[in-house]
Amino acid sequence: TKKLIFVSPPPQRGTYQYIVRVQPLGGKPEAKRAGPSPRRDHDRMGRAVEFTIHAEVEYPYIQISDLRADSVSCQPLSMVWAQCQVDAVNELFQGEVAHTEREFQAAIGIDQKKKLVKELTPFQFNFGTAAAGSQPTILNVALSNPGHLPAQFLFQFPKDLTLEKAPSWCDERIAAANEEAHFDWVEEHRIYEVEPREGTIPPGGFIFVRFTYHHINVGTHLLPVVFNVLQGRSALIYMKAHSTPPNVGRLSVRSQRIEMTPVAIGVEEGPMQVVEVTNNGVVQAPWRIEGSSIEELRANNYGFEILKVFPDSGVIEPNSSTYLHLWFTPVEAKEYHCPLQIEMLRDGRPVEELVFEVSMRGFDDRIEPIPQLITSFPSTLPVQTYAPVPNFGAALSVEHLDFGRASLRSLTSRVCVLVNYTPDWVLNFQWRARDLLRSSKELRIEPQEGQLGPGDHELILFTVQGMSGPFSIAGEVACYMHWTHVAEFRDEDQIAMHEESGVQEEILVEHKDHVHEPGYSKKDFVALEHVSVANRLTVSRFRNLMSTAAGQKFLNENLHRTALLSSHMAPRRVHAHPESGGVVTLTATGASGVSGAILSGEGPKPPSSFPLFVRIMAQVLPMDE
């Protein structure tokens, strides 16, 4: 037996197949050998043997499968996905390992790494904008390993590499300053944090990496970090964020160039389209549109109103966003461009300007079919949460609802499920359309508000109906949340039951086999307050009601949720309290126990209250289209 060793370094990853042929070298047979004839022995010794070697060659790589922000500012998944260049990062790690990346990972000396790191492909993780002193902005990045090899990752900070220069496209103001001193200051004061900085992801597994930006002082902060997948690819990520003064607003749009869905010529008025405007400050932002560019566009097109914007002024609340409604009506099949200028006001005077370009196109529907809806949403966005996000307590079954193309006054519905997967927190939720459409009748969300107990879920119905005219929209609605610990309900129940018991009508009844004696509350033996039999929920009556579906429905609709929670019943759907007028926000009474511990900060930390967003895409056109 002879052991053969085959060595064949593949030039790149892929499937390789080798056909190996072993040809024995036969010797001259002896003439007087006993047994089979020499000729047959010679034929047997000279016969070749073939076999195949099959090899799958790959190297470790990762993909960003999900990305969830947790901050005071309005940053839905679609916005953060683009700000962090997720598609470009995933494309890089799917490609072949560059020679420079192999040299960088193999380099030992700092000087050599400093030289090679400049040749790595740069990307940007933009944490957005928020006021100084706000709670930290957190990006929960889900790194998954779709390959067959364990992927070991490592984040290297500037002190590990002593980087000296950032590319000029990151920020022109910082690029002109002393970059190395800026990096040292940012890292020394721990403006950015990454946890964990290294780890290993098994094949088919995933891990959440937490990127944190602290809004310590006003300004733009930049920090380069090298992201390595050992024996794989490497990338240079520039973490960037901005902190504004706490007494000003900050308006922004998603892109400096907004492309609208093309509109056919010859229509009386084009379909309504939307542009999202966000206020990242902690104070209200009064604004108005400076209309000179719109008037200039009208004058250059024979006096026709090519672009109409509504509203032309308003106020955006802190850390929220709204939608501008735009109507584009072309008179020619050509490209139109119009710069829009939004002025942020203080005491009635403009103090800041936001300028972006609106790109439009008119087409002839006799030659060209109706184009698809143009949206700013990346096509690679996940339709649901990849995995339960750390410190989050709720999720949606679907985060993208496409209503397709419908005619005026037709009803189109889609559904999703809102889930509270916490074991001991009650979710109070409220849906807000954020002025995505002109009226609440055109976009209905049912139920719009309510409560979900621990482990409970709710079916949410979205209905779109074009009543005011055609539209082509691609926007997002938000589900705002507030969390209440189950222990906080008990004291509220006792107070409510005490206050309501004295105002109910007294009813005396007699059973055939048992006479009910006047009842009283055992909680206060001095007062001996009488409780009407109509208001008593005895054990037997409770069991009787719980034994049927109708009885369970009666209890669910007529008892406050706190009664069920206090009895440690299995979680079921809960409606908002009829007197709440919105999202229920309960406060503890200061009694001892868990409620007091929660108020004092000693109890369990509630899940994140960052809103959940649902992407809405819908086109409502006239009947003949």
C-alpha positions as CSV (number, residue, x, y, z in Angstrom):
1,T,0.0,0.0,0.0
2,K,1.3,3.4,-1.0
3,K,0.0,6.7,0.3
4,L,-0.4,9.4,-2.3
5,I,-0.5,13.1,-1.5
6,F,-2.1,15.5,-4.0
7,V,-1.4,19.2,-3.7
8,S,-3.2,21.6,-6.1
9,P,-3.6,25.2,-4.8
10,P,-6.8,26.6,-6.5
11,P,-6.6,30.1,-8.0
12,Q,-10.1,31.0,-6.7
13,R,-13.1,29.6,-5.0
14,G,-15.4,27.2,-6.8
15,T,-15.9,23.6,-7.7
16,Y,-12.9,21.6,-8.8
17,Q,-12.8,18.1,-10.2
18,Y,-9.5,16.2,-11.0
19,I,-9.3,12.9,-12.8
20,V,-6.2,11.0,-11.6
21,R,-4.8,8.1,-13.7
22,V,-2.4,5.7,-12.1
23,Q,-0.3,3.8,-14.6
24,P,1.8,0.9,-13.1
25,L,5.2,0.2,-14.6
26,G,5.4,-3.5,-15.3
27,G,8.8,-5.5,-15.1
28,K,10.0,-8.3,-17.4
29,P,8.5,-11.7,-16.2
30,E,10.6,-14.8,-15.5
31,A,10.5,-17.5,-18.2
32,K,10.2,-20.5,-15.9
33,R,7.7,-19.1,-13.5
34,A,5.0,-21.5,-12.3
35,G,1.4,-20.5,-12.4
36,P,-0.4,-18.3,-14.9
37,S,1.2,-17.4,-18.1
38,P,3.7,-14.5,-18.1
39,R,1.7,-12.8,-20.8
40,R,-1.4,-12.6,-18.6
41,D,0.7,-11.3,-15.6
42,H,2.1,-8.6,-17.8
43,D,-1.3,-7.5,-19.0
44,R,-2.6,-7.3,-15.4
45,M,0.4,-5.2,-14.2
46,G,0.1,-2.7,-17.0
47,R,-3.5,-1.9,-16.6
48,A,-4.2,1.8,-15.5
49,V,-6.5,2.8,-12.7
50,E,-8.6,6.1,-12.8
51,F,-10.4,7.9,-10.0
52,T,-11.9,11.3,-9.5
53,I,-11.1,13.9,-6.8
54,H,-13.9,16.4,-6.2
55,A,-13.3,19.5,-4.1
56,E,-15.4,22.5,-3.1
57,V,-13.1,25.4,-2.5
58,E,-14.3,28.4,-0.6
59,Y,-13.2,30.8,2.1
60,P,-15.1,32.2,5.1
61,Y,-17.4,35.1,4.4
62,I,-20.3,36.9,6.1
63,Q,-23.4,38.8,5.1
64,I,-25.4,41.6,6.9
65,S,-28.8,40.0,7.1
66,D,-30.6,42.6,9.2
67,L,-30.0,46.0,10.7
68,R,-32.1,47.6,13.4
69,A,-31.6,51.1,14.8
70,D,-32.6,52.2,18.3
71,S,-32.4,56.0,18.7
72,V,-34.5,59.0,19.5
73,S,-34.6,60.1,15.9
74,C,-36.8,58.6,13.2
75,Q,-34.7,56.0,11.4
76,P,-36.6,53.2,9.8
77,L,-34.9,50.1,8.4
78,S,-35.1,51.4,4.8
79,M,-33.2,54.6,5.7
80,V,-30.5,52.9,7.9
81,W,-30.0,50.2,5.3
82,A,-29.0,52.8,2.7
83,Q,-27.0,55.0,5.1
84,C,-24.8,52.0,6.1
85,Q,-24.3,50.9,2.5
86,V,-25.4,47.3,3.4
87,D,-25.8,46.2,-0.2
88,A,-22.3,47.3,-1.2
89,V,-20.8,45.6,1.9
90,N,-22.6,42.3,1.1
91,E,-21.5,42.5,-2.5
92,L,-17.8,42.9,-1.4
93,F,-17.9,39.9,0.9
94,Q,-19.5,37.8,-1.8
95,G,-16.6,38.5,-4.2
96,E,-13.1,37.1,-4.5
97,V,-10.4,37.9,-1.9
98,A,-8.1,40.6,-3.3
99,H,-4.3,40.2,-3.1
100,T,-4.1,43.4,-1.0
101,E,-6.5,41.9,1.6
102,R,-4.4,38.8,1.9
103,E,-1.3,40.9,2.4
104,F,-3.0,43.1,5.0
105,Q,-4.2,40.1,7.1
106,A,-0.8,38.5,6.9
107,A,1.1,41.7,7.7
108,I,2.8,41.8,11.1
109,G,4.3,45.3,11.4
110,I,2.3,48.4,12.1
111,D,4.0,50.4,9.3
112,Q,3.1,47.7,6.8
113,K,-0.5,47.6,7.9
114,K,-0.7,51.4,7.8
115,K,0.4,51.2,4.2
116,L,-2.0,48.4,3.2
117,V,-5.0,49.7,5.0
118,K,-5.3,52.6,2.6
119,E,-5.9,50.2,-0.2
120,L,-8.9,48.4,1.4
121,T,-12.3,49.2,0.0
122,P,-13.9,52.0,2.1
123,F,-17.6,52.0,3.3
124,Q,-19.6,54.3,5.5
125,F,-21.8,53.5,8.5
126,N,-23.9,56.7,9.0
127,F,-25.6,56.7,12.4
128,G,-27.7,59.8,11.4
129,T,-28.3,63.0,13.3
130,A,-29.6,63.6,16.8
131,A,-29.3,66.3,19.5
132,A,-26.4,66.4,21.8
133,G,-27.2,64.8,25.1
134,S,-29.8,62.4,23.6
135,Q,-29.8,58.7,24.4
136,P,-27.1,56.8,22.4
137,T,-27.9,55.8,18.9
138,I,-27.5,52.0,18.5
139,L,-27.3,49.9,15.4
140,N,-27.9,46.2,15.9
141,V,-26.3,44.5,13.0
142,A,-27.1,40.8,12.3
143,L,-24.0,39.1,10.8
144,S,-24.9,35.7,9.3
145,N,-22.6,33.0,7.9
146,P,-24.2,31.4,4.8
147,G,-21.0,29.4,4.0
148,H,-19.8,26.0,5.0
149,L,-16.8,27.1,7.0
150,P,-16.7,28.9,10.4
151,A,-16.3,32.6,10.0
152,Q,-14.1,34.4,12.5
153,F,-14.5,38.2,12.4
154,L,-12.4,41.0,14.0
155,F,-12.9,44.8,14.3
156,Q,-9.7,46.8,14.5
157,F,-9.7,50.4,15.8
158,P,-7.3,53.2,14.9
159,K,-5.1,52.6,17.9
160,D,-4.5,49.1,16.5
161,L,-3.5,50.5,13.1
162,T,-2.7,54.2,13.8
163,L,-4.6,55.4,10.7
164,E,-3.7,58.8,9.5
165,K,-6.0,59.9,6.8
166,A,-9.7,59.5,5.9
167,P,-11.0,59.8,2.3
168,S,-12.3,63.3,1.5
169,W,-15.8,62.1,0.6
170,C,-16.5,61.2,4.3
171,D,-16.7,64.8,5.5
172,E,-15.0,67.9,3.9
173,R,-14.7,69.7,7.2
174,I,-13.1,66.9,9.0
175,A,-10.8,66.0,6.1
176,A,-9.3,69.5,6.2
177,A,-8.5,69.1,9.9
178,N,-6.0,66.9,11.7
179,E,-7.6,63.5,11.1
180,E,-5.3,61.5,13.3
181,A,-5.9,63.8,16.3
182,H,-9.6,63.6,15.7
183,F,-9.6,59.8,15.5
184,D,-7.6,59.6,18.8
185,W,-10.0,62.0,20.6
186,V,-13.0,60.0,19.4
187,E,-11.6,56.7,20.4
188,E,-10.2,57.9,23.7
189,H,-13.6,59.3,24.7
190,R,-15.4,56.2,23.5
191,I,-17.7,58.1,21.2
192,Y,-18.2,54.8,19.3
193,E,-18.4,51.3,20.8
194,V,-18.6,48.0,19.0
195,E,-19.6,44.8,20.9
196,P,-18.4,42.2,20.5
197,R,-15.2,43.2,18.6
198,E,-14.4,39.7,17.6
199,G,-16.1,36.3,17.5
200,T,-16.7,33.2,15.4
201,I,-20.0,32.4,13.6
202,P,-20.6,28.8,12.8
203,P,-21.8,27.7,9.4
204,G,-25.5,28.7,9.0
205,G,-25.4,30.7,12.2
206,F,-25.6,34.4,13.1
207,I,-24.6,36.9,15.7
208,F,-25.8,40.5,16.5
209,V,-23.0,43.1,16.7
210,R,-23.9,46.3,18.6
211,F,-22.6,49.6,17.2
212,T,-23.2,52.5,19.7
213,Y,-22.7,56.2,19.1
214,H,-22.8,58.5,22.2
215,H,-24.1,62.1,21.6
216,I,-21.6,63.7,23.9
217,N,-20.9,67.0,22.2
218,V,-22.0,69.0,19.2
219,G,-20.3,68.2,15.9
220,T,-19.6,65.5,13.4
221,H,-17.6,62.5,14.6
222,L,-15.8,60.1,12.4
223,L,-13.9,56.9,13.2
224,P,-12.4,54.3,10.8
225,V,-12.6,50.6,11.7
226,V,-11.2,47.7,9.8
227,F,-13.6,44.8,9.5
228,N,-11.8,41.5,8.9
229,V,-13.1,38.1,8.2
230,L,-10.0,36.0,8.9
231,Q,-8.8,34.1,5.9
232,G,-11.4,36.0,3.9
233,R,-12.1,39.6,3.0
234,S,-11.4,42.9,4.7
235,A,-13.1,46.3,4.5
236,L,-12.5,49.7,5.9
237,I,-15.7,51.1,7.6
238,Y,-15.9,54.8,8.5
239,M,-18.5,55.3,11.3
240,K,-20.0,58.7,11.0
241,A,-22.6,60.6,13.0
242,H,-23.6,64.1,13.8
243,S,-24.9,65.7,17.1
244,T,-26.8,69.0,16.8
245,P,-27.3,71.7,19.5
246,P,-30.1,70.8,21.8
247,N,-32.1,73.9,21.1
248,V,-32.4,73.7,17.3
249,G,-34.2,71.6,14.8
250,R,-32.6,69.8,11.8
251,L,-34.5,69.0,8.6
252,S,-33.3,66.3,6.2
253,V,-34.5,64.2,3.3
254,R,-33.3,60.7,2.3
255,S,-31.4,61.8,-0.8
256,Q,-30.2,65.0,-2.5
257,R,-31.9,63.8,-5.6
258,I,-35.6,62.6,-5.4
259,E,-36.7,60.6,-8.5
260,M,-40.5,60.6,-9.0
261,T,-42.5,58.0,-10.9
262,P,-43.0,58.9,-14.6
263,V,-46.4,60.4,-15.5
264,A,-48.1,60.2,-18.9
265,I,-48.7,63.4,-20.8
266,G,-52.2,64.6,-21.5
267,V,-53.6,64.0,-18.0
268,E,-55.5,66.8,-16.3
269,E,-53.5,66.3,-13.1
270,G,-50.8,63.7,-12.3
271,P,-51.1,61.3,-9.4
272,M,-50.1,62.4,-6.0
273,Q,-46.6,61.4,-4.9
274,V,-44.8,61.9,-1.6
275,V,-41.4,63.0,-0.3
276,E,-40.4,62.4,3.3
277,V,-39.0,65.2,5.4
278,T,-37.5,64.5,8.8
279,N,-36.8,66.7,11.8
280,N,-33.9,65.2,13.8
281,G,-33.8,67.9,16.4
282,V,-35.4,67.9,19.9
283,V,-37.5,71.1,19.3
284,Q,-40.3,71.8,16.8
285,A,-39.2,72.9,13.3
286,P,-41.4,75.4,11.6
287,W,-40.8,75.3,7.9
288,R,-42.0,76.7,4.5
289,I,-41.2,76.1,0.9
290,E,-39.5,78.8,-1.1
291,G,-41.5,78.7,-4.3
292,S,-39.3,80.6,-6.8
293,S,-37.9,77.4,-8.4
294,I,-41.5,76.1,-8.9
295,E,-42.5,79.4,-10.5
296,E,-39.5,79.3,-12.7
297,L,-40.3,75.7,-13.9
298,R,-43.8,77.0,-14.7
299,A,-42.6,79.9,-16.7
300,N,-40.2,77.7,-18.7
301,N,-43.1,75.4,-19.7
302,Y,-45.6,77.9,-21.3
303,G,-47.2,78.8,-18.0
304,F,-48.4,75.3,-17.2
305,E,-48.3,74.1,-13.5
306,I,-45.8,71.3,-13.9
307,L,-45.2,70.8,-10.2
308,K,-47.5,71.4,-7.2
309,V,-46.5,70.9,-3.6
310,F,-48.8,70.7,-0.6
311,P,-48.6,71.8,2.1
312,D,-46.2,74.6,1.5
313,S,-45.6,75.3,5.2
314,G,-46.1,73.6,8.6
315,V,-44.4,72.4,11.7
316,I,-42.6,69.1,12.2
317,E,-42.5,67.7,15.7
318,P,-39.2,66.8,17.3
319,N,-37.6,63.5,16.2
320,S,-40.4,62.8,13.7
321,S,-41.2,63.1,10.1
322,T,-43.9,64.0,7.7
323,Y,-44.7,63.7,4.0
324,L,-44.9,66.4,1.4
325,H,-47.5,65.7,-1.3
326,L,-46.4,66.4,-4.9
327,W,-48.4,66.5,-8.1
328,F,-46.3,66.3,-11.3
329,T,-48.3,67.1,-14.5
330,P,-46.0,67.0,-17.7
331,V,-46.9,68.7,-20.9
332,E,-44.1,67.1,-22.9
333,A,-42.5,63.7,-23.0
334,K,-39.2,64.8,-21.6
335,E,-37.1,65.1,-18.4
336,Y,-37.9,67.8,-15.8
337,H,-35.7,68.9,-13.0
338,C,-36.7,71.3,-10.2
339,P,-34.6,72.2,-7.1
340,L,-36.8,72.5,-4.0
341,Q,-35.8,74.7,-1.1
342,I,-37.3,74.2,2.3
343,E,-36.6,77.0,4.8
344,M,-36.6,76.3,8.6
345,L,-37.9,79.2,10.5
346,R,-37.3,80.9,13.8
347,D,-39.5,83.8,14.8
348,G,-40.8,83.9,11.3
349,R,-37.4,84.2,9.6
350,P,-35.4,81.6,7.8
351,V,-32.4,80.3,9.8
352,E,-31.5,77.2,7.8
353,E,-32.1,75.9,4.3
354,L,-32.6,72.4,2.9
355,V,-32.2,72.1,-0.8
356,F,-32.7,68.9,-2.9
357,E,-33.5,68.2,-6.5
358,V,-36.7,66.6,-7.8
359,S,-36.3,64.6,-11.0
360,M,-39.4,63.9,-13.1
361,R,-40.1,62.4,-16.5
362,G,-43.2,62.7,-18.8
363,F,-43.9,59.9,-21.3
364,D,-46.4,59.1,-24.1
365,D,-48.6,56.2,-23.0
366,R,-49.4,55.5,-26.6
367,I,-45.8,54.4,-27.1
368,E,-44.6,53.4,-23.7
369,P,-46.5,51.3,-21.1
370,I,-47.2,52.6,-17.7
371,P,-43.9,52.2,-15.7
372,Q,-43.6,50.6,-12.3
373,L,-43.7,52.6,-9.1
374,I,-40.3,54.2,-8.4
375,T,-39.3,53.9,-4.7
376,S,-36.4,54.7,-2.5
377,F,-36.6,51.4,-0.8
378,P,-33.7,49.0,-1.6
379,S,-34.9,45.8,-3.2
380,T,-32.8,43.7,-0.8
381,L,-34.5,44.9,2.4
382,P,-35.7,42.0,4.6
383,V,-39.4,41.6,4.8
384,Q,-39.3,40.7,8.5
385,T,-37.0,40.6,11.4
386,Y,-34.2,38.1,10.8
387,A,-34.1,37.1,14.5
388,P,-35.2,38.6,17.8
389,V,-33.2,41.8,18.2
390,P,-31.5,42.3,21.6
391,N,-33.4,44.6,23.9
392,F,-36.5,44.6,21.6
393,G,-39.8,43.1,22.6
394,A,-42.1,43.3,19.6
395,A,-41.9,42.4,15.9
396,L,-44.1,42.3,12.8
397,S,-44.7,39.3,10.7
398,V,-44.3,41.4,7.5
399,E,-42.8,44.8,7.1
400,H,-43.4,45.4,3.5
401,L,-47.0,45.7,2.1
402,D,-47.4,46.1,-1.7
403,F,-50.9,47.0,-2.6
404,G,-50.2,46.8,-6.3
405,R,-52.2,48.9,-8.9
406,A,-55.8,49.6,-8.3
407,S,-58.6,51.8,-9.6
408,L,-60.2,54.8,-7.9
409,R,-62.6,54.0,-5.0
410,S,-61.6,50.3,-5.0
411,L,-60.7,48.7,-1.7
412,T,-57.4,46.8,-1.4
413,S,-56.4,45.2,1.9
414,R,-53.3,43.6,3.3
415,V,-52.6,42.2,6.8
416,C,-49.7,41.7,9.1
417,V,-49.3,40.4,12.7
418,L,-48.0,42.4,15.6
419,V,-46.3,40.2,18.2
420,N,-45.3,40.9,21.8
421,Y,-42.8,38.2,22.6
422,T,-41.8,39.4,26.1
423,P,-42.7,37.2,29.1
424,D,-43.7,40.0,31.6
425,W,-44.3,43.3,29.7
426,V,-47.5,44.7,28.4
427,L,-47.3,46.4,25.0
428,N,-49.3,49.6,24.4
429,F,-49.3,50.4,20.7
430,Q,-50.6,53.1,18.4
431,W,-50.4,53.3,14.6
432,R,-49.7,56.7,12.9
433,A,-49.9,57.2,9.2
434,R,-47.7,60.4,9.4
435,D,-49.7,62.2,6.7
436,L,-48.8,59.6,4.1
437,L,-52.1,60.1,2.3
438,R,-54.5,63.1,2.2
439,S,-57.1,61.7,4.6
440,S,-57.5,58.9,7.1
441,K,-60.2,57.4,4.9
442,E,-57.7,56.6,2.2
443,L,-55.5,54.6,4.5
444,R,-57.2,52.8,7.4
445,I,-55.3,50.7,10.0
446,E,-57.4,48.5,12.2
447,P,-57.0,48.4,15.2
448,Q,-55.2,51.7,15.3
449,E,-54.4,51.3,19.0
450,G,-54.6,48.8,21.8
451,Q,-52.7,46.6,24.2
452,L,-51.0,43.3,23.9
453,G,-50.2,41.1,26.9
454,P,-47.0,39.0,27.3
455,G,-46.7,36.5,24.5
456,D,-49.8,37.8,22.7
457,H,-50.3,38.9,19.1
458,E,-52.7,41.1,17.1
459,L,-53.8,40.9,13.5
460,I,-53.4,44.4,11.9
461,L,-55.5,45.2,8.8
462,F,-54.4,47.8,6.3
463,T,-56.9,49.1,3.8
464,V,-56.2,51.5,0.9
465,Q,-58.9,53.3,-1.0
466,G,-58.3,56.2,-3.5
467,M,-61.1,58.6,-2.8
468,S,-59.6,62.1,-3.4
469,G,-57.8,61.3,-6.6
470,P,-55.1,59.0,-8.1
471,F,-51.8,58.6,-6.3
472,S,-48.5,56.6,-6.5
473,I,-47.0,56.4,-3.1
474,A,-44.1,54.6,-1.5
475,G,-43.8,55.5,2.2
476,E,-43.9,54.1,5.7
477,V,-46.3,54.1,8.6
478,A,-45.1,53.8,12.2
479,C,-46.3,51.8,15.2
480,Y,-45.4,53.7,18.4
481,M,-45.0,51.6,21.5
482,H,-44.9,52.0,25.3
483,W,-44.1,49.2,27.7
484,T,-45.7,48.6,31.2
485,H,-44.6,45.8,33.5
486,V,-47.3,43.4,34.6
487,A,-46.7,44.2,38.3
488,E,-47.8,47.9,37.8
489,F,-51.3,46.8,37.0
490,R,-52.2,45.3,40.4
491,D,-52.3,48.5,42.4
492,E,-54.3,50.2,39.6
493,D,-56.9,47.4,39.7
494,Q,-57.4,47.7,43.5
495,I,-58.0,51.4,43.2
496,A,-60.3,51.1,40.3
497,M,-62.4,48.3,41.9
498,H,-62.6,50.3,45.2
499,E,-63.9,53.4,43.4
500,E,-66.4,51.6,41.2
501,S,-67.9,49.4,43.8
502,G,-69.7,52.2,45.6
503,V,-71.6,53.5,42.6
504,Q,-73.2,50.4,41.3
505,E,-76.9,49.5,41.7
506,E,-77.6,47.0,44.5
507,I,-79.3,43.8,43.3
508,L,-80.7,41.2,45.6
509,V,-81.3,37.7,44.2
510,E,-82.2,34.3,45.5
511,H,-81.3,30.9,44.0
512,K,-83.6,28.0,44.3
513,D,-81.1,25.8,46.1
514,H,-78.9,28.5,47.7
515,V,-79.7,31.9,49.2
516,H,-77.1,34.6,48.7
517,E,-76.2,36.5,51.9
518,P,-75.2,40.2,51.6
519,G,-71.5,40.3,50.7
520,Y,-68.8,42.6,51.8
521,S,-65.1,43.2,51.1
522,K,-62.6,41.3,53.2
523,K,-59.9,43.9,52.4
524,D,-61.4,46.4,54.9
525,F,-63.0,44.7,57.9
526,V,-63.9,48.0,59.5
527,A,-65.9,49.5,56.7
528,L,-67.5,46.2,55.7
529,E,-68.4,47.7,52.4
530,H,-71.2,45.8,50.7
531,V,-70.6,44.4,47.2
532,S,-73.6,43.8,45.0
533,V,-74.1,40.2,43.8
534,A,-74.2,41.6,40.3
535,N,-70.7,42.8,40.6
536,R,-69.2,39.8,42.3
537,L,-67.1,37.4,40.2
538,T,-67.2,34.3,42.3
539,V,-65.0,31.3,41.6
540,S,-67.9,29.2,40.4
541,R,-69.1,31.9,38.0
542,F,-65.6,32.5,36.7
543,R,-65.1,28.9,36.0
544,N,-68.5,28.7,34.3
545,L,-67.6,31.6,32.0
546,M,-64.2,30.3,31.2
547,S,-65.6,26.9,30.1
548,T,-67.1,28.4,27.0
549,A,-65.9,30.5,24.1
550,A,-68.7,33.0,24.6
551,G,-67.9,33.3,28.3
552,Q,-64.2,33.8,27.6
553,K,-65.1,36.6,25.2
554,F,-67.4,38.2,27.8
555,L,-64.6,38.2,30.4
556,N,-62.1,39.5,27.8
557,E,-64.4,42.4,26.8
558,N,-65.8,43.3,30.2
559,L,-62.9,42.9,32.6
560,H,-60.0,45.2,32.6
561,R,-56.8,43.5,31.5
562,T,-55.3,44.0,34.9
563,A,-57.7,41.6,36.5
564,L,-56.6,38.8,34.3
565,L,-53.0,39.7,34.7
566,S,-53.4,39.8,38.5
567,S,-54.8,36.3,38.4
568,H,-51.9,35.1,36.3
569,M,-54.2,34.0,33.5
570,A,-52.8,32.9,30.2
571,P,-52.1,36.0,28.0
572,R,-54.9,36.9,25.6
573,R,-55.8,39.9,23.4
574,V,-56.5,43.1,25.3
575,H,-58.4,46.1,24.0
576,A,-57.4,49.6,25.0
577,H,-59.2,51.0,27.9
578,P,-62.3,52.9,26.6
579,E,-61.4,56.0,28.6
580,S,-57.7,56.1,27.6
581,G,-58.3,58.0,24.4
582,G,-55.2,56.5,22.9
583,V,-52.2,54.6,24.0
584,V,-52.6,53.5,27.6
585,T,-49.8,54.8,29.8
586,L,-50.1,53.6,33.4
587,T,-48.0,54.8,36.3
588,A,-47.4,53.0,39.5
589,T,-48.9,54.4,42.7
590,G,-45.7,54.4,44.7
591,A,-46.6,51.3,46.7
592,S,-44.0,48.9,47.7
593,G,-43.0,45.9,45.6
594,V,-42.1,45.6,42.0
595,S,-43.9,48.8,40.9
596,G,-41.8,51.0,43.2
597,A,-38.7,49.2,42.1
598,I,-39.4,49.9,38.5
599,L,-40.0,53.6,39.2
600,S,-36.7,53.9,41.2
601,G,-34.7,52.3,38.4
602,E,-34.0,49.1,40.4
603,G,-36.4,46.9,38.5
604,P,-36.1,45.2,35.1
605,K,-35.3,47.4,32.1
606,P,-38.2,47.7,29.6
607,P,-37.7,46.7,26.0
608,S,-36.9,49.4,23.4
609,S,-39.7,51.8,22.5
610,F,-38.3,52.5,19.1
611,P,-41.2,52.4,16.6
612,L,-41.9,49.6,14.2
613,F,-42.3,50.6,10.6
614,V,-44.3,49.1,7.7
615,R,-43.4,50.0,4.1
616,I,-46.5,50.9,2.0
617,M,-46.4,50.8,-1.8
618,A,-49.6,51.5,-3.7
619,Q,-50.8,52.9,-7.0
620,V,-54.4,54.1,-7.5
621,L,-55.1,55.2,-11.0
622,P,-58.2,56.2,-13.0
623,M,-60.3,53.4,-14.4
624,D,-59.1,53.7,-18.0
625,E,-55.5,53.2,-16.9
